[in-house]
């Protein structure tokens, strides 16, 4: 097994560092929110930057969306709020399962995805 000029090892280190940074970022966000709430303010200041802390209402949908979709269809609002499933459509286009008229409006190009696995 050849070592590919250390590229894979460096990529692995960066992936681990990215996860570590994202975790640290989430911890800091929580502390900043907590501090803003304690100070009863929505604006905190650092040495070089200011940080705005704004609360908002987040809608959380049930994991099984069957009931909500069914109700939306009954109420006639499903079409208004439904979205195109690009991943499913992409797969069907690649497998030539979609009408040529629709496929002709798209183009295909080669792309790459990297993933790391333990060896």
C-alpha positions in Angstrom: 0.0 0.0 0.0 1.6 3.3 -1.2 1.5 6.4 0.9 0.0 9.0 -1.5 2.5 11.8 -0.6 0.8 12.3 2.8 -2.2 13.8 1.1 -4.7 11.4 2.7 -3.1 11.8 6.2 -3.3 15.5 5.9 -6.9 15.3 4.7 -7.7 13.1 7.7 -6.1 15.6 10.1 -8.1 18.5 8.6 -11.3 16.5 8.9 -10.6 15.8 12.5 -9.6 19.4 13.2 -12.8 20.6 11.4 -15.0 18.5 13.7 -13.1 19.7 16.7 -13.5 23.4 15.6 -17.2 22.9 14.9 -17.7 21.4 18.4 -15.8 24.3 20.0 -17.8 26.8 18.0 -21.1 25.3 19.2 -19.9 25.5 22.8 -18.8 29.1 22.4 -22.2 30.0 20.8 -24.0 28.5 23.8 -21.8 30.5 26.2 -22.3 33.7 24.2 -26.1 33.2 24.2 -26.0 32.5 28.0 -23.9 35.6 28.6 -26.3 37.8 26.5 -29.3 36.5 28.4 -27.5 37.1 31.8 -26.7 40.7 30.7 -30.2 41.1 29.3 -28.7 42.4 26.0 -28.7 41.3 22.4 -25.3 42.9 21.6 -21.9 41.8 23.0 -18.5 43.3 22.2 -15.1 41.7 21.6 -11.8 43.4 21.0 -12.4 43.7 17.2 -15.9 42.6 16.6 -19.4 43.0 18.0 -21.8 40.0 18.2 -25.5 40.4 17.7 -27.6 37.7 19.6 -31.1 37.5 18.2 -33.6 34.9 19.2 -36.1 33.5 16.7 -38.8 30.9 16.5 -37.7 27.6 15.0 -40.4 25.2 13.7 -39.7 21.6 14.4 -41.6 19.0 12.4 -42.4 15.5 13.4 -40.0 12.8 12.1 -42.9 11.0 10.4 -44.4 13.7 8.2 -47.2 11.6 6.7 -49.9 13.2 8.8 -48.8 16.8 8.1 -48.5 16.1 4.4 -51.9 14.4 4.2 -53.5 17.4 6.0 -51.7 19.9 3.7 -53.0 18.0 0.7 -56.6 18.0 2.1 -56.4 21.8 2.8 -55.1 22.4 -0.7 -51.8 24.0 0.3 -49.3 21.1 -0.4 -48.3 22.3 -3.8 -47.6 25.8 -2.5 -45.2 24.5 0.2 -43.7 21.3 -1.3 -40.2 21.4 -2.8 -38.5 19.6 -5.6 -36.5 16.5 -4.4 -33.3 17.2 -6.3 -31.5 14.2 -5.0 -34.3 11.8 -6.2 -34.6 13.7 -9.5 -30.8 13.6 -10.1 -30.8 9.8 -9.5 -33.7 9.3 -11.9 -32.1 11.5 -14.6 -28.8 9.6 -14.3 -30.6 6.3 -14.6 -32.6 7.6 -17.6 -35.9 7.1 -15.8 -37.2 10.6 -16.6 -38.8 11.8 -19.8 -36.2 13.0 -22.4 -37.9 16.3 -22.7 -37.0 17.1 -19.0 -33.6 15.5 -19.2 -32.7 17.7 -22.2 -33.1 20.8 -20.0 -30.3 19.5 -17.8 -26.6 18.8 -18.2 -24.4 16.3 -16.5 -20.8 16.7 -15.5 -18.3 14.6 -13.5 -17.9 15.6 -9.8 -16.0 14.1 -7.0 -16.8 13.3 -3.3 -14.1 12.3 -0.9 -14.6 10.1 2.2 -12.2 8.7 4.7 -12.4 5.2 6.2 -10.2 3.5 8.8 -7.7 1.0 7.3 
